[in-house]
C-alpha cells in the first residue's frame, strides 16, 4: 500500500473518530440485553468490552421484521476507547443502517475477511462493498488492533441475536 493511501486511510479513521456517525442512543432504548418486539419491529441493545485495552461500545438496533426480509432500520451507539474502535462503529453505522439482514451479513463477513487479511487487503469488489471500512486494512496487520476494529461488529451481531431478528445459527 502506498504511503499516500495509508495517509488517506488514517485520515478517514481520524475523521470518523472525531465526528462519529450514529453516536447517541435513542430515547427509550431498551436496557442492555433486553429485547422488545412490537407489530413488525424488534429492538435490542448490546454492550461489549475489549478487555485487552478497555474499549467499550453499547450498540442499539431497531429491526423492521414486517416485510419478507428483515431490515436494520436503525443503528445507534455510545462508546469510549481508541480512535480505531470508535471510528469502526461510526463506519459500521454508515454501512448497515437501512440495509436488509442478508446485506448486513455480507458486509460483516467482508469486514471480518479484511480484518483477517493481515494487511493483504481484499478484492476490488470487496473494497467497493466496504466503502470507508477499507480504511481499516492497515489495522489488520496488528492483531491487538483487530479486536478494537471488530468491537462494534461483535456488538451488532449480539444485538441482532438479542432482538430475535437473527438466531445463533444465522450468525
Buried (B, 14 or more C-beta within 10 A) or exposed (E): EEEEEEEEBEEBBEBBBEEBBBBEBEEEBBEBEEBBBEEEBBBBBBBBBBEEBEBBBBBBBBBBBEEEEBBBBBBBBBBEBBBBBBBBBBBBBBBBBBBBBEBBBBBBEBBEBBBEBEEEBBEEEBBEBBEBBBBBBBBBEBEEBBBBBBBBBBBBBBBBBBBBBBEEEEE
